[in-house]
Amino acid sequence: MPSAFSDKERSRITEQLLDTATRLFATQGLRKTSLEELTAPAGIAKSSLYAFFDSKEDLYFEAVLRQSAQVRRRVIDEGLHRGDGTRDALRCFLRATVAELDANPLYRRLMSHPQEMDAVAAKLTPERLAAAEEGPMGDLLDFLGTHLKGDPQVLLGVLRAVLLAPLHADHLGADLFPAVMDRLIDAVTEGITSC
């Protein structure tokens, strides 16, 4: 039986689904985004989504993975690996990540709604999840385990706590926020690197 979609159609539809998913998941989240909202711009029936992705969660995961290389370049290569020494590297990483969260609505959503990634992970196979370990988070964990004393997961938690601050920038005041973040980043990086 011939495929319902030509290779050209599959490519166009896949791109449209990913573009729509990236926009809707960033603004509405996983639960509030319907299959119809995802598939209508691509001109396909809701049930046709499964010809392209195993589930809505698989589409979400793919939207995140699609941006992973650029995020890695900005926060790891141009951030973490740019610093002179461990403390400076962490400062560069945190500043680059704050900039990424400001510019990238999908990653901002992941930071502010971690339960969404948990819901996505629950629907994926272990092989599919392994792709996430190759992303920026794996690089950061390797760096923490190599350069700092202490449990890398605890250190990662400290860095995540810093990265939650931008989600509350409006409470700090737009005029004060940059200075507050600079001081917070300096205090935390000095604190965890002097142990």
N, C-alpha and C positions, 0 to 999 in steps of 0.2 A: 504494500500500500504506500503510495507516495506521501511525502511529508506535507503537512498542512501549510507549511510556510517555506518559501524559498530561502536560500542562504542570505540573500540580500534583505528579504523581509525580516528574517530572524535577527540579523545584525541591527537593523533600524529599530525594531521593536524592543530588543534588549537594551539598546542605548536609551530609548524613550522611557522604558520602565525604570532604569537606573537613575536617570535625571529626575523623573517624577518622584521616585522613592526618596532620593536624597533631599529634595525640597520638602516633601510632606513629612517625612520622619523627623527632620530637623525642626519643623514648626509645630507639628501636631503630635508626634510620637507614634510609637508602634500600635498601641491599642486603639487610638482614635482615628487612625488612617484605615479607610475601608479598601477592600479589593477593587471596588468600582472606581474609587478615586485614583488608584494606581493604574488600572488598565484602560480607563476611558481615553486618556490622552494618546495612548498607543493604538487606539482603534481596535482593541480586541475584547472578547468576552472575558468575564471574571474567571471562568474555568480555564481559559487559555493561559493564565499566568503560570499554571503548573507545567506547561510545555517548555517554559523558560527557567523556572526556579522551583525548587521542591516545596517551598512554602513562603509566606509573607516574611517570616523570620530569615529565611535564606536570602531573600532579596535585600533585606536590611543589612545582613552581614556582608553581602557582596558590595553594597553601596559604601560601606565602611572600608572594605578591603581595596576598593577602587581608588580611594584617596590615601591609602596607607603609604605608598611610596613617596608621595609629595610631603605628607606629614613627617615621615622619617627624615627626609632631606632637610626640612625646615627645623625640626626640633632636635634631631640627633646629629646629623652631619653638620649643619650650620649653627647648632646650639651646643649640645653636649660635647662634641668632638672639637669644637673650636676653642674651648677654654684652655688657659694656661694653668695646669694643675687641677686638682680635684675640686677645690672650692670654686674656682672661677668657672670650671666646666659645668658645675651644678647651677651656678648663677645664670650662665648663658642658656642652659637648658630651660630653667624656669621662666626666664624672660621670653625665650622663643615660644614656649608653650602657652604663656599668657597671651602673646600676640596671635598664636594659632587659634586659641579659644575665642578671641575677639573676632577673627576673620572667618572662622569655619563653623557655621551653625550646627552641622551634624556632630562634630566633635564636642562642641559646647553642650549639646543635648546629651551626649553620652556621659559627660562629666556631671551634669546636673540631674540626670535620671539613670543611675547605674543599674537599676532594676530592669531597664529595657534590654541591656546587653545580657543580663542573666536570663531573661525570657528568650532571647535569641539563642543563647548558648544551649538552653534546655532542648531546643528543637534540632540542633545540628549533630552530625556524627562526630566522633572523636577525630577522625581524619580531617574533617572540614575545620574543626576548632584548632587543629594544629597550625593552620595558616595564620591564626592570630598571634601565636607565640613567636612568629618570625617578624612581627611588626615592631614599632618603636618601643613598646613596653618590654619586650624581650631584651632589646639593646640596653634599656635603662636598668633592668634587673641585673644583667651581666656586669654593667659598670658599677652598680652599687655593691655587688658581691665581691668584686675585684678591688675596689678602691676604698671601701669604708668598712669599719668594724661594726658588727651588730647584725641583726636579722634583716636581710634585704627587704622582706615584706613589711617590717615595721618602718624602715627607712622610706620605702615606697609610700606607706601610709602618711608619713610626715609630709612628703612632697605633694601628695594628693590633697592634703589639708590646705597647703599653701594655694594650690590651684583651685580650691573652692572659693577663695576670696574674690576673684573677679566676678563670680556669680552674684555677689552682693555689692558691687561697685556703687550702685545707686544709693545704698545706705551710707556709704562712706563719703559720698560727695564727689562729683566728677572732677572738681578742681584739686581735691586732696588724694584721690585714688592713685595716681602714678607715684607720688611720693610715698604713700603708705605701702604700695607693693614693693618699691625699691628697698625700703627699710625692712619689710617682712622677709623678702628674699635674702637680704644680707644677713639678718639675724638667724634665719633657719640654716642657711648654708654654713655659716660660721659655727653654729651650734652642733650640727651633725658631723662636720669635718674635724672638730677639735676633740672628739671623743676617742 
